[in-house]
Every structure is written in C-alpha cells, then in structure tokens.
C-alpha cells in the first residue's frame, strides 16, 4: 500500500453499512482528478510557469510586430510618393549557358 493518510469519510448511514467509511488519501486524489478535474499542486505550478513564459513571449512578439508595422508604414509613405526601390549594387547574377 502506498504511504499516506486515511481520511474519515463519515457515516454511510444505510444498513448494513452503519459504520464510518475511511478513504485513503491516494484514492481521494484519484477520485478528485477523475471526477472533478482536480489538478495537483505540481501540475498547477507547471502550468503557471508555462503561462508566464507564454506571456513573456507574447510581449516580445508584440514589440516585434509594432516595429514591423512602423517599417511597413514607412514603405507605404515612400511608395505613395512615387519612389521605387533601386536595384541592389553589384554585378548582376550570371545567366545559365544553354548547351
């Protein structure tokens, strides 16, 4: 048997079971998890860490999106004035020779 406490479940109150019922702590945890969707404290801490990490990542991505929108707005202003991007400096790429 696993170590743990036995908890007094109270009187059943129906014959022939007119005695107290004792429930083992492990069984109570399992029943709470299966029937009520209970999460253990370690599961809750893991989920809280994950939520914290995701919030932090969301903040970083929001800043990055803000910067990208500023750049996009700057490009819209330049293109609205009739300017076009110049070709990049350097030699043009070589064309493949047909054999």
N, C-alpha and C positions, 0 to 999 in steps of 0.2 A: 504494500500500500504506500502511496506517496505521502510524504510528510505534510502536515497541515493541521488545521483546526477542525473540530467538529462543531457545527452550529446548531443551536436548538431551533427546530422548525416549528415548534408549538404542538398543540393538540390537533389530531386529525378530527376527533370528535364523532366518528362514525363507527358503530360496532362492526367487527370485533376489534378495531384498532383504536382503543381508547387510551392510548399512550402517547407520549411525546415522540416526535419524529426528529431524528438528528441527521443533518446533511453535511457531508464533507465539503470543505472549502473548495477543493478542485472541482467537485461536481456542481457546486453552486456557480463557480466561474464559467464552466462549460455551458450550463443552462442559460446563464445571462448572456453569453456570447451568441448562442444559437437562437434563443427565443426573443431577446430584446435588442440584439445588435450591439451589445456592450463591447467596448474596446479596452484592452488592458492599458495600464498607465504607460508601459514602454511603447505600445503602439501609438498612443496619443502623442508622446514626446517625439517619436519618429515623424509622425505626420505634421506636427508643429514645426519641426526643423525643415521639412520639405516645403511647407507653406512659406516660411521665412526666406528660404533660398529662392523660391519662385517669385516672391515679391521683390527681392533684390534684383533678380534678373529682369523682371518687368520694368523696374525703374531705369536700369541701364538701357534696355531696348527703347523705352520712351524717349530718353535723351538722344539716342542714335536716330530715331525717327524724326525728332524735332530738327536735328542737324540736316538730315536728308531733305526735309521739306524746305528748309531755308535755301539749300543748294538748288532744289528744283524751282523754287520761286525766282531765284537769281537767273536761272536759264530761261525761264518764261519771259522775264524782263528783257534779256538780251535778244531773244528771238523775236519779240514783239516789235523791236526797233529795226528789224530787217537785217540784223547781223547774222552771219553764219560762222560756224566753227571752221577755222582754217585747217588745211591738211597738216599732219604732223611733219616736222622737219626730218630730213634724212632721205636716203635713197629709197626709191620705190621697190617693192618686192620683185624678185626675178620671176619672169614668166616661164612656165614649163615648155621645153622644146619638144615638138612632136617628132617622133622617129619614123 
